[in-house]
Amino acid sequence: MSTANPTVSGRAHGTSAMGRIPPTWAQALILSRYQFRDYLRSARFILMMAIVAVAGLILTVVVGYYRPASILDNSNDLYGALWGSGVTFVVLFGGIIYGGDAIAGEFQNKTGYFLMGLPVRRATVYAGKYLACVAATLVAVLVYLLIVMGNAVFYLGFGAFTNLSPLVQSFAISFLYLLALIGFVFLFSSLFKTSLYAVLVVAVLFLFGFTIISEVVTTLAHSEPWFLLSYVDAIIGYPFTGVPAHITHTTNPFSHAMVTTFNPTYPEGLAVMAGYFLLTTFGGLWLFEREEFT
């Protein structure tokens, strides 16, 4: 009768366990953790925090100097003015700064060529980078939220915390908007092999392009620009201000022409944001899967 050497069998078992490849979701979480750590140690994190700090400082100084009674009466008005109108810009800059070169950089810096030699699926790399970008942008959003809440406590005292339900609802909508915008950024980052092109296209579209398209569609075509992410982001402020009329008609006092104004509804805004998130995120993954590393 032969007996196995326990030391040898234990080593063999340990080698087998160490050689086992983690599942895809575990690889994505590991990659996102290291990517997030790199973001926190990079100059772009300092840049993003500087943008948030400057934006918060400007809002604080303006409110402190003018002290508009229209927003200092209650917490909803104050949160609506500072949070509802400012968080979209924080999300936009965060998505561009962290996500603009997330995929394009793999082609531009040739790092993807060596990464693909490892037993890691492209979907894992894409998901890990996406999660890291979401986490890094969320940090900037939370810092901005602290600045807004600090202003609320300063002017309204701890009574600013008596009804946080609208703020929680608006934060949840902002998070969906964050997912949609980062998916949009990743789509263009996968489309181009140069980081600069991806960053410029997204920045120009959101800062200028979508505004022009919205004006053309509304003024010339007299139609609702429901398909624009920059149009439906207005619902972020609805928990504080209430839902306005979907369509209003007014008369221009100078030209006496009829002016039509559109406002997105809650279901419309949520559906468009969810659609952007799904279509652009998986569209970017589809492009990334088919790009060839050389």
PAFIVEX-782074 format. One line per field, with one value per residue (C-alpha): x, y, z; residue number from 1. Coordinates in Angstrom, 2 decimals. Example, Ala and Ser with C-alpha at 12.3 -4.5 7.8 and 13.67 -1.06 7.14 Angstrom:
2
px (12.30 13.67) .
py (-4.50 -1.06) .
pz (7.80 7.14) .
k (1 2) .
//
This chain:
294
px (0.00 1.36 0.72 0.89 3.29 1.07 3.64 3.84 0.08 -0.43 2.01 0.29 -3.09 -1.73 -0.21 -3.51 -5.38 -2.88 -3.06 -6.84 -8.00 -10.55 -14.00 -14.71 -16.58 -13.74 -11.16 -13.23 -13.41 -9.67 -8.86 -11.28 -9.69 -6.20 -7.47 -9.31 -6.14 -4.23 -6.87 -6.51 -2.73 -2.79 -2.68 -6.17 -7.58 -5.99 -7.37 -10.87 -10.82 -9.60 -12.52 -15.01 -13.41 -13.43 -17.05 -18.08 -16.14 -17.77 -21.25 -20.50 -19.16 -22.05 -24.69 -22.86 -22.49 -25.93 -27.88 -30.86 -34.00 -35.50 -33.14 -32.53 -36.13 -36.00 -33.72 -35.46 -34.83 -31.21 -30.54 -32.34 -30.22 -26.84 -27.15 -29.67 -27.82 -24.25 -23.99 -24.37 -21.17 -19.30 -20.41 -19.49 -15.96 -15.46 -16.52 -14.27 -11.22 -11.36 -13.03 -11.86 -8.71 -9.86 -10.11 -8.43 -5.33 -4.95 -4.45 -2.51 -0.04 0.15 -0.64 -3.59 -1.28 0.48 -2.68 -4.44 -1.64 -2.88 -5.80 -8.20 -11.22 -11.71 -15.10 -13.34 -10.94 -13.81 -15.98 -13.10 -12.22 -15.89 -16.43 -13.25 -14.36 -17.78 -16.20 -13.73 -16.44 -18.72 -16.03 -16.09 -19.90 -19.85 -17.32 -19.55 -22.53 -20.65 -19.98 -23.68 -24.79 -22.23 -23.84 -27.26 -26.19 -24.56 -27.68 -30.46 -28.87 -29.55 -33.08 -31.60 -31.62 -35.27 -36.43 -33.71 -36.08 -35.88 -32.09 -31.92 -34.22 -32.16 -28.94 -30.36 -31.28 -27.82 -26.25 -28.26 -27.15 -23.55 -23.84 -25.33 -22.71 -19.77 -21.23 -21.37 -17.74 -16.62 -18.38 -16.26 -13.17 -13.64 -14.36 -11.08 -7.55 -6.33 -7.30 -7.36 -10.00 -12.26 -11.98 -12.52 -15.55 -17.36 -16.46 -17.58 -20.81 -21.90 -20.66 -21.75 -23.06 -26.10 -27.14 -27.07 -28.94 -31.57 -32.10 -32.38 -34.84 -36.95 -36.92 -36.93 -38.59 -40.85 -40.18 -39.05 -35.33 -36.18 -33.25 -30.58 -29.04 -28.37 -32.11 -33.43 -30.89 -33.37 -35.28 -32.43 -33.90 -37.54 -37.53 -36.88 -38.96 -41.75 -42.53 -43.23 -45.67 -44.41 -45.14 -45.80 -46.63 -45.69 -45.59 -42.33 -42.97 -40.65 -41.55 -45.03 -44.20 -45.37 -42.57 -42.84 -40.93 -40.45 -39.70 -38.97 -41.27 -40.01 -40.65 -39.18 -36.03 -35.43 -36.06 -33.64 -30.93 -31.36 -31.30 -28.06 -26.52 -27.40 -26.83 -23.61 -22.03 -22.59 -21.95 -18.53 -17.86 -18.87 -16.39 -13.65 -14.16 -13.61 -10.67 -7.32 -4.20 -1.00) .
py (0.00 3.41 6.68 10.09 12.61 15.27 17.97 17.19 16.90 20.16 21.96 20.54 21.66 25.13 25.45 24.49 27.06 29.78 28.97 29.24 32.28 34.44 34.80 37.73 39.82 39.37 40.40 43.50 44.50 43.96 46.01 48.77 48.92 49.44 51.88 53.86 53.95 55.29 58.00 59.09 59.35 61.17 64.85 64.58 63.92 67.13 68.93 67.57 68.52 71.99 72.39 71.31 73.59 76.61 75.95 75.60 78.73 80.79 79.65 80.32 83.82 84.75 83.57 85.18 88.51 88.89 86.78 86.30 85.87 83.66 80.79 81.42 80.99 77.21 74.25 73.16 76.52 76.55 72.96 73.50 76.55 75.15 71.41 71.11 73.51 72.63 68.88 68.34 70.30 68.33 65.07 66.37 67.40 64.24 62.04 63.89 64.04 60.44 58.68 60.57 58.48 55.37 53.26 55.48 55.57 51.80 52.28 55.52 54.37 50.80 49.46 47.48 45.43 43.98 43.80 41.64 39.09 38.26 35.87 38.82 39.43 42.81 43.09 42.72 45.56 47.74 47.05 47.64 50.98 51.99 51.20 53.07 56.12 56.02 55.77 58.62 60.90 59.99 61.18 64.60 64.66 63.84 66.59 69.04 67.77 68.48 72.05 72.55 71.10 73.27 76.35 75.09 74.61 78.05 79.89 77.68 75.90 72.25 72.82 72.16 68.47 68.27 67.24 65.55 63.50 65.87 65.93 62.12 61.85 64.40 62.59 59.31 60.96 62.55 59.11 57.78 60.85 60.07 56.51 57.76 60.45 58.17 55.59 58.32 59.27 55.63 55.26 58.00 56.85 53.46 55.08 57.03 55.77 59.18 60.49 64.11 63.46 61.64 64.39 67.22 65.63 64.98 68.41 70.27 68.27 68.85 72.42 73.75 71.17 69.89 73.45 74.47 71.33 71.95 75.53 74.49 71.69 73.86 77.12 75.96 72.56 73.43 69.98 68.71 67.72 64.72 62.71 64.98 64.05 67.72 68.40 65.75 66.58 69.28 66.63 66.62 69.83 68.69 67.26 70.80 72.89 70.55 69.35 72.27 72.17 69.91 72.47 76.18 78.85 82.48 85.57 87.37 91.01 92.32 90.24 89.21 85.70 82.61 80.98 77.32 76.04 72.35 70.71 66.98 64.87 62.53 59.29 60.83 62.00 58.75 56.69 58.78 58.61 54.85 54.53 56.51 54.38 51.08 51.99 53.97 51.71 48.51 50.31 51.34 47.77 46.51 48.90 47.99 44.29 44.81 47.21 45.65 46.30 46.63) .
pz (0.00 -0.95 0.89 -0.66 0.75 2.39 1.78 -1.91 -2.31 -0.40 -2.70 -5.75 -4.47 -3.67 -7.13 -8.70 -6.60 -7.43 -11.12 -11.22 -13.21 -11.35 -12.93 -15.23 -12.64 -10.11 -12.70 -13.54 -9.86 -9.39 -12.48 -11.44 -7.98 -9.39 -12.02 -9.34 -7.24 -10.24 -10.70 -7.07 -7.45 -10.77 -11.67 -13.16 -9.69 -8.46 -11.51 -10.90 -7.23 -8.19 -10.62 -7.95 -5.35 -7.69 -8.71 -5.08 -4.11 -6.86 -5.84 -2.18 -2.86 -5.16 -2.71 0.21 -1.58 -3.11 -0.58 -2.92 -0.86 -3.55 -2.69 1.01 2.13 2.42 1.78 -1.44 -3.12 -1.99 -3.02 -6.31 -7.16 -6.12 -6.63 -9.45 -11.73 -10.80 -10.50 -14.26 -14.91 -12.24 -13.86 -17.32 -16.37 -14.35 -17.25 -19.68 -17.41 -16.24 -19.16 -22.24 -22.64 -20.79 -23.95 -26.54 -24.34 -24.66 -28.41 -28.26 -25.58 -26.93 -23.45 -24.74 -26.98 -23.93 -21.81 -24.38 -24.06 -20.57 -19.90 -19.60 -21.79 -23.41 -21.75 -18.39 -19.20 -20.42 -17.37 -14.96 -16.48 -16.60 -12.92 -11.96 -13.94 -12.29 -8.83 -9.46 -10.84 -7.94 -5.52 -7.21 -7.05 -3.33 -2.65 -4.49 -2.48 0.76 -0.43 -1.22 2.11 3.91 2.37 3.37 7.00 7.09 5.90 7.24 10.17 10.80 9.59 6.14 7.10 8.11 4.63 2.60 0.45 -2.57 -2.34 -2.20 -5.23 -7.16 -6.22 -7.54 -10.85 -10.98 -10.58 -13.54 -15.51 -14.49 -15.81 -19.09 -19.64 -18.88 -21.25 -23.91 -23.18 -23.39 -26.72 -28.28 -26.40 -28.10 -31.44 -31.64 -31.16 -30.00 -26.55 -27.67 -30.31 -27.86 -25.25 -27.73 -29.40 -26.11 -24.70 -27.83 -28.08 -24.49 -24.10 -27.51 -29.95 -28.06 -27.19 -30.84 -31.90 -29.23 -30.39 -34.04 -33.31 -31.01 -32.99 -36.59 -36.43 -33.47 -32.08 -28.71 -28.55 -26.37 -27.73 -26.21 -22.88 -22.20 -22.57 -20.19 -17.46 -16.37 -14.40 -11.85 -10.42 -10.45 -6.89 -5.61 -8.01 -9.04 -12.56 -14.95 -17.84 -20.61 -23.35 -22.91 -25.49 -24.97 -27.17 -27.83 -26.81 -29.52 -32.56 -31.37 -32.56 -30.74 -28.73 -27.77 -24.76 -24.01 -20.68 -20.28 -18.16 -15.45 -17.42 -20.56 -18.82 -16.98 -20.13 -22.23 -19.56 -19.23 -23.03 -23.29 -20.55 -22.21 -25.85 -25.47 -22.85 -24.80 -28.08 -26.81 -25.71 -29.15 -30.79 -28.33 -28.99 -32.72 -32.67 -33.57 -31.50 -33.51) .
k (1 2 3 4 5 6 7 8 9 10 11 12 13 14 15 16 17 18 19 20 21 22 23 24 25 26 27 28 29 30 31 32 33 34 35 36 37 38 39 40 41 42 43 44 45 46 47 48 49 50 51 52 53 54 55 56 57 58 59 60 61 62 63 64 65 66 67 68 69 70 71 72 73 74 75 76 77 78 79 80 81 82 83 84 85 86 87 88 89 90 91 92 93 94 95 96 97 98 99 100 101 102 103 104 105 106 107 108 109 110 111 112 113 114 115 116 117 118 119 120 121 122 123 124 125 126 127 128 129 130 131 132 133 134 135 136 137 138 139 140 141 142 143 144 145 146 147 148 149 150 151 152 153 154 155 156 157 158 159 160 161 162 163 164 165 166 167 168 169 170 171 172 173 174 175 176 177 178 179 180 181 182 183 184 185 186 187 188 189 190 191 192 193 194 195 196 197 198 199 200 201 202 203 204 205 206 207 208 209 210 211 212 213 214 215 216 217 218 219 220 221 222 223 224 225 226 227 228 229 230 231 232 233 234 235 236 237 238 239 240 241 242 243 244 245 246 247 248 249 250 251 252 253 254 255 256 257 258 259 260 261 262 263 264 265 266 267 268 269 270 271 272 273 274 275 276 277 278 279 280 281 282 283 284 285 286 287 288 289 290 291 292 293 294) .
//
